[in-house]
């Protein structure tokens, strides 16, 4: 009878330790996403970045215009906030107020030229797009 009692205590301790380890992992995961500062889930972050990452590297002028329009649409959307704004640098700049209807970009890209697109990240999110000749 004494062995059965000790076996139940050991089994309970094992279950309790598994519960504590699981709780610790959950807290660590939530703290890690808060540290990254994105406020987005991993799926949302991948979808957000994928809009821009397809333009990475050498691109023609028409693709750069599409990229600028994508950034403009992102920054002008209803959900535009400091967490989701993408800044364009290099050969193109956005003018106007983020989230307002007067937001626009100014640049003249030629279809015959090749441009290089690179990204800067805030945490794991694309936050700046640099366009160079």
C-alpha positions as CSV (number, residue, x, y, z in Angstrom):
1,X,0.0,0.0,0.0
2,X,2.9,2.3,0.8
3,X,4.5,1.7,-2.6
4,X,1.2,2.6,-4.4
5,X,0.9,5.8,-2.4
6,X,4.5,6.8,-3.4
7,X,3.8,5.9,-7.0
8,X,0.8,8.3,-7.1
9,X,2.9,11.1,-5.5
10,X,5.6,10.6,-8.1
11,X,3.1,10.5,-11.0
12,X,1.5,13.7,-9.7
13,X,4.8,15.4,-9.4
14,X,5.7,14.5,-13.0
15,X,2.4,15.8,-14.3
16,X,2.8,19.0,-12.3
17,X,6.3,19.5,-13.7
18,X,5.1,19.0,-17.3
19,X,2.4,21.6,-16.6
20,X,5.0,24.1,-15.3
21,X,7.3,23.5,-18.2
22,X,4.5,24.0,-20.7
23,X,3.4,27.2,-18.9
24,X,7.0,28.5,-19.0
25,X,7.3,27.8,-22.8
26,X,4.0,29.7,-23.4
27,X,5.2,32.7,-21.4
28,X,8.6,32.7,-23.1
29,X,6.9,32.6,-26.6
30,X,4.6,35.5,-25.7
31,X,7.5,37.5,-24.3
32,X,9.6,36.8,-27.4
33,X,6.9,38.3,-29.7
34,X,6.7,41.3,-27.4
35,X,10.4,41.8,-27.6
36,X,10.3,41.7,-31.4
37,X,7.8,44.5,-31.2
38,X,5.8,43.5,-34.2
39,X,2.6,42.7,-32.4
40,X,1.9,40.4,-35.3
41,X,1.6,36.6,-35.3
42,X,4.2,34.7,-37.3
43,X,1.6,34.0,-40.0
44,X,0.7,37.7,-40.3
45,X,4.3,38.7,-40.3
46,X,5.1,36.3,-43.1
47,X,2.1,37.5,-45.2
48,X,3.2,41.1,-44.5
49,X,6.8,40.6,-45.5
50,X,5.9,38.4,-48.6
51,X,4.2,41.4,-50.2
52,X,7.6,43.1,-50.5
53,X,10.1,40.3,-50.5
54,X,9.1,39.2,-54.0
55,X,10.8,42.4,-55.3
56,X,14.1,41.8,-53.6
57,X,17.2,42.0,-55.8
58,X,17.5,43.4,-59.3
59,X,14.2,44.6,-60.8
60,X,13.1,46.6,-63.9
61,X,11.3,49.9,-63.6
62,X,7.8,48.5,-64.0
63,X,8.4,46.1,-61.0
64,X,9.7,49.0,-58.9
65,X,6.6,51.0,-59.7
66,X,4.5,48.0,-58.5
67,X,6.6,47.8,-55.3
68,X,6.1,51.5,-54.7
69,X,2.3,51.1,-55.2
70,X,2.3,48.1,-52.8
71,X,4.1,50.2,-50.2
72,X,1.7,53.1,-50.8
73,X,-1.3,50.9,-50.5
74,X,0.1,49.4,-47.3
75,X,0.8,52.8,-45.7
76,X,-2.5,54.3,-46.9
77,X,-4.7,51.4,-45.6
78,X,-7.1,51.6,-42.7
79,X,-4.8,49.5,-40.6
80,X,-1.7,51.7,-41.2
81,X,0.1,52.3,-37.9
82,X,3.7,52.8,-36.8
83,X,4.0,49.0,-36.6
84,X,3.1,48.5,-40.3
85,X,4.4,51.5,-42.1
86,X,7.1,50.8,-44.7
87,X,9.5,53.6,-45.5
88,X,10.8,53.9,-49.1
89,X,14.4,55.3,-49.4
90,X,16.8,55.8,-52.2
91,X,15.3,56.8,-55.6
92,X,11.7,57.1,-54.3
93,X,10.0,58.9,-51.4
94,X,6.5,59.0,-50.1
95,X,4.9,62.4,-49.6
96,X,1.9,63.2,-47.5
97,X,0.5,61.9,-44.2
98,X,0.4,58.2,-43.5
99,X,-3.3,57.1,-43.5
100,X,-4.5,60.1,-45.5
101,X,-5.7,60.3,-49.0
102,X,-2.9,62.7,-50.1
103,X,-0.2,60.0,-49.6
104,X,1.7,59.5,-52.9
105,X,5.2,58.6,-54.1
106,X,7.4,60.6,-56.4
107,X,9.9,58.9,-58.7
108,X,10.4,58.3,-62.4
109,X,11.4,54.7,-63.1
110,X,12.4,53.7,-66.6
111,X,11.5,50.2,-67.8
112,X,14.9,49.9,-69.6
113,X,16.9,50.4,-66.4
114,X,17.6,47.9,-63.7
115,X,17.3,48.9,-60.0
116,X,18.4,47.1,-56.9
117,X,16.0,46.6,-54.0
118,X,17.1,45.9,-50.5
119,X,15.3,45.8,-47.1
120,X,15.9,46.8,-43.5
121,X,14.0,45.1,-40.8
122,X,12.6,46.0,-37.4
123,X,12.6,42.8,-35.6
124,X,11.4,40.3,-38.3
125,X,9.2,42.8,-40.1
126,X,10.2,44.8,-43.3
127,X,10.3,48.4,-42.2
128,X,12.4,50.1,-44.9
129,X,12.8,49.5,-48.6
130,X,15.9,50.9,-50.3
131,X,15.9,51.4,-54.1
132,X,19.1,52.1,-55.9
133,X,20.3,52.2,-59.5
